[in-house]
Amino acid sequence: MIRRIVLLLLLSSQFTFAQQTNQCGILIPPPSLVNNFLSNFEAAIYVRTILDSINWKQNFTLLEQDGINNAYATIIGNKRFIIYDNRFLTALDQYSKTNWASISVLAHEIGHHYYSHLVSGNGSTPAKELEADYFSGYALAKVGASLADATAAIQKIAPVQGNSSHPGRDARVDAIQKGWYYSKAINTSPTTTARPAVPQPQQNPPPPVSESGWINLALYGNNAMTVYLSDDGRNYSPVALKTTQPFVFKYEMYNYGFLRLVDSPDAVTFKLTHNRDYSIIWNRRANNWTVVEVK
C-alpha cells in the first residue's frame, strides 16, 4: 500500500465503479446511502478483538477520516496509524454482502503494522500486500470468520490483474486462504510442497520467529530513543524505540541493513543482519550509546 500523509479526497459522488481504484489498489464499491458502520467505537472493538485473539498489544492509533474511500496503515510523525473511512467500510460490507468484509480490511491494515512494512518508507510491494493478506486470513479465522467471509472483500474489490505494487486477485485470495487454513491448523498442501513464501503469523504472534528473518532490537535505558534504519545505507527512516518494548523488523532489499543512532552522515553506522538480536546500550567508558549483538 502506498503510504501517504496527504489523504486522497473523493473527487465526485458520481462515478463508474469499474473505473476507480483507491491508493491501496482496490476497486471502490458503489457508495452506500446508509452509514451502518458505527464510527470509531465499533472499529475499535473489531481491532481489539483481533489483537486479543492473537495476543498482540496495539502499537497504532485508529483514526476516522471521512471522504477518503479507503482504509490504510501509515506512519505520521513517527507514530503509527490506521486511517479509515466509515462510509467506505459500510459500502464494502453492503457490496460484499457480509459485515466481515470491513473487518477483513482492518485486519489487513493491522497486518502491515504487525510486519512493520512501513518502516522502510519504500511504499507498497506485492510481497508486503500478500503478507498483510495472509495475516488478514489468519486473524479472521481466529475471530470466527468462515473461509468465504475472510475472502469476501478481496473477491469483490481486488483488480484481476496485478501491478508493480499490488498482486492480482487470485494471488491475494490464495494468501488469505493460506492464512485462514494455517490458523485452523489445516494443511491443504502435499507434504512435498515447499512452505509458502509469505511469512506466517504464529499461534501467539509477535514477535515473529527468527526463521522468518526478523531482527529483534532492544533499547536498554531510561528514556525512549529515535534511531534510523536503512536498507541501502543511503536512505534512512526514523524509528521510535521504547525501553519496554523490543522493536522487531526486517530489511527488505537484503538479509542485512544499517542502523544509525544519530541522523547524520557522519554518525557511526552499524550493520545488522537478519535472524539476530541486538541491544542498544550505554557505553560508560566511551560515554556514548553503542549497539551490540546478543549471543
N, C-alpha and C positions, 0 to 999 in steps of 0.2 A: 504494500500500500504506500502510495506517495504521501509522506507526512508533510503537511504544510501548516505553518502558523496562520497564514491568511486563509480564512474559510471561503469556500466557493459558495456563492449565493445562488438561489433559484432565480433564473432569468425570466421565466414566464410560467404561469399556471397552465397554459395551453401548450401541449407538446405531443409529439408522436412517440409512444412508448418504445418502440423498437429502435429508435434512432438515438436515444440518450443513455449515456452511462455516467456514473459519478467518478470521482478521482480514485475510488477503490476498484475501478474496473468492473463494476457490476451494473446491470440494467436497472433503471429507476422504474419501479412499479407505478401503475396509474394512481393518481392521488386519491386519498380516502376522504370522503365527505364527513366522516365522524372520527374524532380522535379518541380511540378507546384505550390507548396506552397511557397509564396513569402517572405521567410525568416522572420526575427524578426518583420519587419514592418507590414506585414499582420497579423501575430499572435497578435501583439499589438492592431491592430484595432479590431479584434474579441473580445479580452479580454476587451477592453474599452467599446465596445458596450454592452457586457453582464453586466459589472459593472454599466454602466449608466442606464440600464433597470431596475436594482434592487436598484438603489440609494445607492450604496456602494462604498466607497473610496478604491482604490487599496492599499494593505498593503504588496505587494510582488514584486519581480523583475522577469521579464520574461527573460530567458536565453536560447539561442540556443546552442545545443551540438550535433554535427554530430556523427553518428555511434552508438548511444545507443539504437536504436529501441524502443523508449519509450517516454512518456511524464509523468512527475511526479512532485508532490509537495514535498518540503523538506525545512529544516532549516539548514543553514550553518553559523556558527559564529554568532548565534542569529539573522540572517537575513533570511527572508522568500523568497523562490524562487519557480518558476515553470520552470522546465528544460524540453526541448522538442527537438526531432529530426525532422527536416524538412522532410526528405525523408520518415520517418516512417508515418508522418501525410499524406503526399501525397499518399503513398501506401495504407493507410487506406481508404482515400477518394475513390480511384480507385477501391479498393476491395469491398467497401460497395456501390459503385455506387451513392454516394452523397457527396457533399462538406460539408454537415452538420456533417459528421462523425468526422472529425478532430475538429470541433467546439465543439461537444459534449464531446470529450476527454478533451479539455481545460476547459470546464465548470465543468467537474468532478473534475479536479485538483483545480480549484478555490473553489469548494465546500469544499475540505479538509482544505483550509486556512480559509474559512468562518466559519467553525465549529471548528477551532483551533484543529484539530485532531493530529497535530504533537507535541504539547506541552509536552505530557507525555513521548514521546520517546519510547513508547511500541510497535511501529510497527502497522501493519495492523490488523484489525479485520473485520469480516463480517458486524458488526453494522456500523463501520465507512464507509465502502465501500457503504453500502446501503444509508447512509445519503448523501454521495457525489453523488451517482446515482440519488437520489431524487432531489438534488439541480440541477443537470445537466438537468433533465427533466423540472424542474421549470424554469430555466434560458432560455432554448431553446424555450420554449413556449413564453416567454417574447419577444424574438427577432424574432419571426415569423416562427419557425420550425413547421412542421406538426408532429403528433404523430409518424408516420412512420420514419420521418427524425430523430427525437430525439432518437429512439431506434435502428437505422440502424447499428451503430458501435457495440453496445453491442451484437446485434443479431449475428454478424459475428465473433467477436473476443473473446467473453466470453466463457470459457470452460463450458460444460454442467454441470459437477459435481463441487460442491464447495469444499473448504478445510478449514483448521483452520484459514486462513487469509482472504479468499475471498469467497463470496457466489456463488452459481451456477447461470447459465444463466437466468433461469426463475425468480428467486428472484430479480435479477438485472433489468431485463426488467420490472417487476412489480413495482419496486421502481421508475424507470424513468417515467413510465406511471402515477403513482400516483402524482409525482411532476408536470408533464405536466397538468394533469387534475386539480390539485389544483390551478395552475397558471391561468388556464382558468375559474376558479370558477365553475367547473363541478363536481358534486357529483355522482360518479359511484357506491357507496356502499349503501346498505339499511340503513335506519336511525337507526336500531337496532345494526348495526355493530360497534364495538369499533373503536376508531381512530387508524390510522396506527401507528405502533411502531416507525417508522422513524420520527425524529423531522422535522417539516415543516418550510421552509422559509416563512416569512410573505410578504404581498404585497409590503412593503418597508422594506426589510430585516433588516440588523444589527441595533442595537443589537438584538439578538433573544429574544423573550418574556420570561418572568420569568417562565411561566408554563412548559417550556422545561427543567428546572433545571439549568439554566445558572447563573453564578456569574458575577457581574459587579464590577471590581476592578479599582479604580481611584487613581491616584497619584497627590497629591497637593504639588507642589514645583516648583523650578525654572529650574531644570535640570532633564533629563531622569534618570532612575534607573533600574538596573537589580535585579530582585527578583528570588526566587527559589521555585518552586511548586512541590508537591509530592502527589501521590495517596495513598501511603502506609506508609509515614513517614520515609522511609529509602532511597529511591532513588529520588533525586531532580533534576529537569531540570531548566536551566536558562531561564528567560523570560524578555525581554526588555520592560519596561513601558515608555510611553511618557506622559508628563504633559497635552498634548492637546487631548489625545485620550484614553478613558477608555478601559481596556482590558476585553473582555467578553469571558468566558470559562466555562467549567465544568469538574469535575473529572470523571474518567471512572470506577473505581472499586466500589466506594460507593457514597452516596449523600453528601459526605464531603471529605475534603482533608486538606493538610497542606501547610503553607507558611513560608518561612524564608526570612529575608531581607539581610542576610549575608550567604555566602556559607561556613558554619562551623557547625559541630555537636554540638557545644556549644552555637550556636545562639538561641535566643528566637524563639520558634515555635508557630505560630498562626494557629488555626483550623478554616477553612472556610466551610460554609455549603451552599448547593445549594439553589437557589431562594432568595438569599440575596445580598445586596450591601455592599461593603467595601471601605474604603478610607485609604490610607497611608498618614499620616500627620506628621509634625514635632512637637514633644512634647517639648516645651520650658522649662518646669520645669525639666524634666528628661534629657534634652539636647540630645535627640535621636529620631529616627523615630519609629513610632508605627502604629498599624493597628486598626481601629475602625469600628464597624458596623454602617451603615447608616440606621436609622429607621424613 
